[in-house]
Amino acid sequence: SDFILVKRWNLLVGVPDVVFILGDDAFGELVGRFFMMPLLVLSSKVCPDNLEGTLFAMLMALSNFGGTVGEFFGATMTDMLGIKNGNFDMLPQAVIAKSICRLLPIPLIYILVPDLTPQDPIPGGDAKGSSDVNLDSAPSAQEPAAEVVGKVDSEKDCAIRWRGEETC
């Protein structure tokens, strides 16, 4: 979309620059948030209990750091290409280079992302989402957690059974 704006092709179809820029920014932000969802879901699956906020903060910090580094690289690239003081002759080449740089992390997917689905148990983990959770101790919908098995006559007598054990 940046290349379309640089070449001014949007004006050929009757879309003003302001409308094109605002629409592109809003759509880009929306798509970016949708792409972040699988990362957050998978990371919450492997996250230890009570560290979800810390993990989310770390992911957001790394995302912001990546954006800042990208801005610095972009400023360096525009300076190296001579895009300054109203000279925009190399701007189309800079936009193409930016688009190519966005594709560079794709080969890392095969190296960094494990071959798992969100439903798979986490290897060697006591993390949330592990399929090793014992659900036998929890009461089912058909059997109550507590039942009265006798009549309570006084404070000393106890006839309530809690998950199969008599308690007072």
FENRAGI-V429677 format. One record per run of one state. SS is the DSSP state (h for helix, s for strand, l for the rest). FROM is the first residue (numbers start at 1). TO is the last residue. Records with the same first field share a line. If there is no record, write none. Layout:
# FENRAGI-V429677
SS->FROM-TO + FROM-TO
This chain:
# FENRAGI-V429677
l->1-1 + 8-8 + 13-16 + 47-51 + 81-90 + 113-145 + 149-159 + 163-164 + 168-168
h->2-7 + 9-12 + 17-46 + 52-80 + 91-112
s->146-148 + 160-162 + 165-167
